[in-house]
Amino acid sequence: MAGRLLLIVALCGVVTATGAAQPGMAGAASPATTAAVRGRVDVRSPIADPEPRPGVADLGTDPIYRGRDRRAAVVYFESAPRAAFEGTGTVRATLSQADETFVPHVLAVRAGTIVDFPNNDIVYHNVFSLSRTRRFDLGRYAKGQSKSVRFDEPGIIRVFCDIHSHMNAFILVFAHRFFAVTDDQGRYRIDEVPPGTYTLVVWYEGAVRETRSVTVPEAGGAVDVDFTVR
């Protein structure tokens, strides 16, 4: 299983390196023949908070941020059609710091995305990562300030705060666009999928939890695939 996990993590980049359609997969397809792959990821594994956190009133921030997406999973295609690698230009995403929490806890982006790290707390933060995919250290900065990092290589980046040891987050960088983060109900949806057979992967809290083959028909429409994470 360890070897399988390392392979899946690497495959976030393998599809970029090859850029080739896999057997049974189509290239570019018209919207009329594409489909949506959708469903729900039911996370049943317990979530442990590493240590107590200060009260919201002490930080002057909104309690809505407290642990609101700790059950977020990422659903993605292990490999994708050639058309998935077409560039869309530089885009931006945000990973905030609020109530001494990274929001969202899981962020999924395409390679080339610039991620902003604004500080919304009244305390200083120091955002950093030692991940081989993208190492960085933004240094200490105060409320109202923001720093940015560009993520060009596919892979998984673990993010921490050098001042607050309980703060952590994940950034998943993909070579293609066929991925989705589940919402607060565990639902996901991947649109405009060309006909073909794909391997659908569920990632949760640092590990690949399940893979499953899914076939998208020529007729388009929607394909429903549900998962349970224990």
HELIX and SHEET records of a PDB file:
HELIX    1   1 ALA A    2  THR A   18  1                                  17    
HELIX    2   2 PRO A   31  THR A   33  5                                   3    
HELIX    3   3 VAL A   56  LEU A   59  1                                   4    
HELIX    4   4 PRO A   63  TYR A   65  5                                   3    
HELIX    5   5 ARG A   82  PHE A   85  5                                   4    
SHEET    1   A 3 ARG A 187  VAL A 193  0                                        
SHEET    2   A 3 ALA A  35  VAL A  43 -1                                        
SHEET    3   A 3 GLY A 221  ASP A 224  1                                        
SHEET    1   B 3 ARG A 187  VAL A 193  0                                        
SHEET    2   B 3 ALA A  35  VAL A  43 -1                                        
SHEET    3   B 3 PHE A 227  VAL A 229  1                                        
SHEET    1   C 4 PHE A 179  VAL A 181  0                                        
SHEET    2   C 4 VAL A  74  PHE A  77 -1                                        
SHEET    3   C 4 GLY A 196  TYR A 204 -1                                        
SHEET    4   C 4 ALA A 207  VAL A 216 -1                                        
SHEET    1   D 3 ARG A  92  THR A  94  0                                        
SHEET    2   D 3 THR A 113  PRO A 118  1                                        
SHEET    3   D 3 SER A 146  PHE A 151 -1                                        
SHEET    1   E 2 SER A  96  ALA A  98  0                                        
SHEET    2   E 2 THR A 101  VAL A 103 -1                                        
SHEET    1   F 5 VAL A 106  ARG A 110  0                                        
SHEET    2   F 5 ASN A 168  PHE A 174  1                                        
SHEET    3   F 5 GLY A 155  CYS A 161 -1                                        
SHEET    4   F 5 HIS A 125  SER A 129 -1                                        
SHEET    5   F 5 PHE A 136  TYR A 141 -1                                        
END                                                                             
